[in-house]
Amino acid sequence: MAAAEMTSIFVDTRLPVKRCTPAAARFIQLIPTDIGRPLSDTGTGFPGVELAGYAMNALNRHPQPINRAMAE
């Protein structure tokens, strides 16, 4: 995944950050000490982007697609 520059953050059902791709770490500004912290404690720097809410949506039985355009 790292070679493809995919931006992925891995969490479990309680939403702590388990791991992430290097692209996600750069884009969302995660640091090594964020591993194990709640996703809701991380910030993106993008107004209106709620990663924890998006993750909960993805974990629901009937998730809805989320499309957001963002620029660096």
C-alpha positions as CSV (number, residue, x, y, z in Angstrom):
1,M,0.0,0.0,0.0
2,A,2.8,2.4,0.8
3,A,4.1,2.3,-2.7
4,A,0.7,3.2,-4.2
5,E,0.4,6.3,-2.0
6,M,-2.9,5.1,-0.7
7,T,-4.2,7.1,2.3
8,S,-5.5,4.7,4.8
9,I,-6.0,4.8,8.6
10,F,-6.8,1.5,10.4
11,V,-9.0,1.5,13.5
12,D,-11.0,-1.1,15.4
13,T,-14.6,-0.7,16.6
14,R,-13.5,1.5,19.5
15,L,-11.7,3.8,17.0
16,P,-8.2,3.9,18.3
17,V,-5.6,4.4,15.6
18,K,-4.0,1.0,15.0
19,R,-1.8,1.9,12.1
20,C,-1.7,4.1,8.9
21,T,0.0,4.3,5.6
22,P,2.8,6.8,5.2
23,A,0.7,8.9,2.9
24,A,-2.0,9.1,5.6
25,A,0.5,10.1,8.2
26,R,1.7,13.0,5.9
27,F,-1.7,14.1,4.7
28,I,-3.5,14.0,8.1
29,Q,-0.3,14.8,10.1
30,L,-0.3,11.7,12.3
31,I,2.8,11.1,14.4
32,P,4.0,7.8,15.9
33,T,2.6,8.7,19.3
34,D,-0.9,8.9,17.7
35,I,-1.0,5.1,17.4
36,G,-3.3,3.9,20.1
37,R,-5.0,7.3,20.6
38,P,-8.6,7.8,19.8
39,L,-9.2,8.8,16.2
40,S,-11.3,11.7,17.5
41,D,-8.2,13.1,19.2
42,T,-6.4,13.6,15.8
43,G,-6.8,16.6,13.7
44,T,-6.7,17.0,10.0
45,G,-6.3,20.7,9.4
46,F,-9.3,20.5,7.1
47,P,-12.5,22.3,8.2
48,G,-15.5,20.1,8.4
49,V,-13.6,16.8,8.2
50,E,-14.5,14.6,11.1
51,L,-12.5,11.4,10.8
52,A,-14.1,9.6,13.8
53,G,-17.6,10.3,12.3
54,Y,-16.5,9.0,8.9
55,A,-15.0,5.9,10.6
56,M,-18.2,5.2,12.6
57,N,-20.2,5.5,9.3
58,A,-17.9,2.9,7.7
59,L,-18.4,0.5,10.6
60,N,-22.2,0.8,10.5
61,R,-24.2,-2.1,8.9
62,H,-25.3,0.2,6.1
63,P,-22.5,2.6,5.5
64,Q,-23.1,5.5,3.1
65,P,-20.3,6.6,0.8
66,I,-18.5,9.8,1.7
67,N,-16.9,11.9,-1.0
68,R,-15.0,15.0,0.0
69,A,-12.7,17.0,-2.2
70,M,-9.6,18.3,-0.4
71,A,-6.5,20.1,-1.5
72,E,-3.2,20.2,0.3
